[in-house]
Amino acid sequence: IIPGKRVKVPTIKDCVLSYECKIIHETDSGNIEPHHLFFGEILAAYTLKEEI
């Protein structure tokens, strides 16, 4: 686990693909309680070059 660069949430070091985002909107999912839908803005994306 390594610290995030743009947000205060850590990420897994050896993930093939990861991204950091901020939540811009949250809403109830409608019929499926108690779930919520989150809409976010991607602030950064990372990939392992050797995996591409």
Number of C-alpha atoms within 10 A of each C-alpha: 9 10 12 14 12 12 12 9 11 12 15 12 12 11 12 13 14 14 13 19 15 13 10 9 10 11 10 12 12 10 7 8 8 8 11 11 11 13 12 13 11 11 12 13 10 11 13 12 8 6 8 7
